């Protein structure tokens, strides 16, 4: 499989490899709607890390 920038919502939640197609093969296989929402933004350092 090739590296994709973002996995579809189903693959991201299940933490499995996504082929990046629309719809992806995993969603087709499991008969799910294949959606690509904006990825969650990473949060900055925690308050504990900032205090250290």
Secondary structure, 3 states (H helix, E strand, C coil): CCCCCCCCHHHHHHCCCCCCCCCCHHHHHHCCCCCCCCCCCCCCCCHHHHHC
